[in-house]
Amino acid sequence: TLLGFRLRGLVTLLQQRALRILIPSLLVFFTVLPALHAVSGWAIRRAPRRPPVSLPPLFEAIRQANSEQVREQLAAGVPVDEPDPVFQILPLHWAALVGETAIARQLLDAGAPLDRGDSEGNVPLIAASFAGRGELIELLLERGADPNLPNREGQSPVTATEAPVEMTLGVFELLGLPPLDPGQLIAGRERVHALLDPLTQSADTC
């Protein structure tokens, strides 16, 4: 019938439109966007390397993984609940990125906020997950950190492990942190997943 013919024509038209719109969109999502992430990380890492920006003594000691100097700063009464003046990163977040469990324990014992987010809402667990620091994850969970606190973009600690590797390496370079080995970063993030996935799943089913 005429109606059936028109319906078949409409279906064909919609299929053609879907192929012309949906497939290019999927190609952009799965190829162009990851490529942009990779290129941005590549460009950051290959920009002329500058000396690390100078930070106040406590933050510099954390960045250099010097627990003795951290102890001296804490004994002198340096606050552990204020961010550095350059990157606006809290002390415990710095320790989580560096992967220094002993320093993180010192900061926690000195009263560093466990679940306080930075200016973007990133809590220390997110920082540790981003850097693939399994031991830090264990310590923070042991101290009572919430494994499901999202940042302002809705990214949780477990999803922070999905950040592109090249971009992560670039961020570390910009912060003046020791270079990460890509293989170790990936392995560390797998360990983070093993630690956080059960907690995240149990929270979702509550």
C-alpha positions in Angstrom: 0.0 0.0 0.0 0.9 3.7 -0.3 1.2 3.9 3.5 3.5 0.9 3.8 5.7 2.3 1.0 5.9 5.7 2.8 6.8 3.9 6.1 9.5 1.9 4.4 10.8 5.1 2.8 10.9 6.8 6.2 12.8 3.9 7.8 15.3 3.9 5.0 15.7 7.7 5.3 16.3 7.4 9.1 18.8 4.6 8.6 20.7 6.7 6.1 20.7 9.7 8.4 21.9 7.5 11.3 24.8 6.2 9.2 25.8 9.7 8.2 25.6 11.2 11.7 26.1 8.4 14.2 29.1 6.6 12.6 31.2 9.8 12.3 30.3 10.7 15.8 31.5 7.3 17.1 34.7 7.7 15.1 35.3 11.0 16.7 34.6 9.6 20.2 36.9 6.6 19.8 39.7 8.0 17.7 39.9 11.8 17.6 39.3 12.5 21.3 41.8 9.9 22.5 44.2 11.2 19.9 43.8 14.8 21.2 44.5 13.6 24.8 47.6 11.8 23.6 48.8 14.8 21.6 48.3 17.2 24.5 50.2 14.9 26.8 52.9 14.4 24.1 53.2 18.2 23.7 53.4 18.8 27.4 56.1 16.2 27.9 58.2 17.5 25.0 58.0 21.2 25.8 61.3 22.7 27.0 61.9 21.4 30.5 62.1 24.1 33.1 63.4 23.8 36.6 60.5 22.9 39.1 58.7 25.9 40.5 59.9 26.6 44.0 57.5 25.7 46.8 57.3 26.4 50.5 59.5 24.0 52.6 56.8 21.6 53.6 55.6 21.0 50.0 59.2 20.9 48.7 60.0 18.2 51.3 57.0 16.2 50.2 57.8 16.6 46.5 61.4 15.4 47.2 60.1 12.5 49.4 62.2 13.8 52.4 60.3 12.5 55.4 62.9 14.0 57.9 62.3 17.5 56.5 58.5 16.9 56.6 58.9 15.9 60.3 60.8 19.1 61.0 58.2 21.2 59.3 55.4 19.6 61.2 57.2 20.0 64.5 57.6 23.7 63.6 53.8 24.0 63.4 53.4 24.4 59.6 49.7 23.9 58.9 48.7 20.7 57.0 45.2 21.9 55.9 46.3 24.7 53.5 47.3 24.3 49.9 50.6 25.4 48.3 50.5 28.9 46.9 51.5 27.8 43.3 49.4 24.8 42.3 46.8 25.0 45.1 47.4 21.4 46.1 47.0 20.2 49.7 49.9 18.5 51.5 48.2 15.1 51.6 47.4 15.3 47.9 51.1 15.9 47.2 52.0 12.9 49.2 49.4 10.8 47.4 50.8 11.8 44.0 54.4 11.2 45.1 53.4 7.8 46.5 55.1 8.3 49.9 53.1 6.3 52.4 55.3 7.2 55.4 54.9 10.9 54.6 51.1 10.6 54.1 51.0 8.8 57.5 52.9 11.7 59.1 50.5 14.2 57.6 47.4 12.3 58.7 48.8 12.0 62.3 49.3 15.8 62.2 45.7 16.3 61.3 45.7 16.5 57.5 42.1 16.4 56.3 41.3 12.9 54.9 38.4 13.7 52.6 38.8 17.4 51.8 38.8 18.2 48.2 41.0 20.7 46.4 39.6 23.6 44.3 38.3 21.1 41.8 36.9 18.8 44.4 39.6 16.1 44.1 40.1 14.3 47.4 43.4 12.5 48.3 42.0 9.2 47.1 41.5 10.6 43.6 45.1 11.9 43.6 46.4 8.5 44.7 44.2 6.7 42.1 45.3 9.1 39.3 49.0 8.2 40.1 48.3 4.5 40.6 49.5 4.5 44.2 48.0 1.3 45.6 49.8 1.6 49.0 48.4 5.1 49.5 44.9 3.8 48.7 45.3 1.1 51.3 46.4 3.7 53.9 43.7 6.2 53.1 41.0 3.5 53.2 42.4 2.2 56.5 42.1 5.7 57.9 38.4 5.9 56.8 38.5 7.7 53.5 35.3 7.6 51.5 36.0 5.6 48.3 33.0 7.1 46.4 33.5 10.9 46.8 33.4 12.5 43.4 35.1 15.7 42.3 33.1 18.6 40.7 33.1 16.8 37.3 31.6 13.7 38.9 34.8 11.7 38.6 35.3 9.2 41.4 38.5 7.8 42.8 38.2 4.6 40.7 37.4 6.5 37.4 40.5 8.7 38.0 42.5 5.7 36.8 41.1 6.2 33.3 43.0 9.4 32.7 45.3 9.0 29.5 48.8 7.9 30.4 50.5 10.5 28.3 48.5 13.3 30.0 49.3 11.9 33.4 53.0 11.9 32.6 52.7 15.5 31.4 51.0 16.5 34.6 53.8 15.0 36.7 56.4 16.9 34.7 54.5 20.2 35.1 54.4 19.6 38.9 58.1 18.9 39.0 57.6 15.3 40.3 59.9 12.4 39.5 59.0 10.9 36.1 56.5 8.0 36.1 57.3 4.7 34.3 54.2 4.1 32.0 54.3 0.4 32.7 54.4 0.9 36.5 51.6 3.5 36.2 49.4 1.0 34.4 50.2 -1.8 36.8 49.6 0.5 39.8 46.2 1.6 38.4 45.2 -2.1 38.0 46.0 -2.6 41.7 43.9 0.5 42.5 41.0 -1.0 40.6 41.3 -4.2 42.5 41.1 -2.3 45.8 38.3 0.2 44.9 36.0 -1.8 42.6 34.5 -3.9 45.4 33.9 -0.9 47.5 32.4 1.1 44.6 30.1 -1.8 43.6 28.9 -2.3 47.1 28.1 1.4 47.4 26.1 1.2 44.1 24.0 -1.6 45.3 23.0 0.0 48.6 
